[in-house]
Amino acid sequence: MVRMRSDARTREYVSTRTGEGLSKKEIHRCLKRYIVRELYPLILFDLADSARAT
């Protein structure tokens, strides 16, 4: 929700999805998946890095 107001990429994504006729609820669901696709590789890298450190 914060990214919808502050992040330019997210605002563009939301406007595109709104143009496709999706509701706010559907956009939130899609946005959560979009964000997870960005964060998941970072989480895996961090876990692998911490496993190597121990």
N, C-alpha and C positions, 0 to 999 in steps of 0.2 A: 504494500500500500504506500509506503514511503517512497519507494522507487518510482511509483506512478506519478508522483509530484516532482521528484528531484532529478531523476536520471533521464538524460535526453534519449538514450537508446530505448528505454522502457516506454517513455511517452510516445515515441514513434511506433513501437510495437503495439501499444494500446490503440492508437489512432488507426493503424492498419486493421487490427482485429475488429474495431468498432465499424469500420467501413465494410467489413465482411458481414456485418449484421449480427455479431455476437453480443449477448447481454453482458453486463458487468460481472455477473457470477461466473459465466463461462470464461470471460477474459481472466479473472482471478485464477481459475483452475489452470488455464493455459500458461499464465505467467508463473505460477508456482513451478510447473514442469520446466519452463524455460530457465528459471533461476537455478533449479537443481542441476540441470545439464551443465551450467557454468561452475557450480560449486563442488559437485561430486568428484571430479578429477583432482581438484585442489585438496579435498579431504583425504583422498587415497594417497596422494603424494605426501602429505603431512604424516599420515600413519606409517608409510614406508620409511620416511626419513627418521621418525622417532624410533622405529624398530631397529634401524641400522645404528642409531646412537647408543642403544643399550647393549 
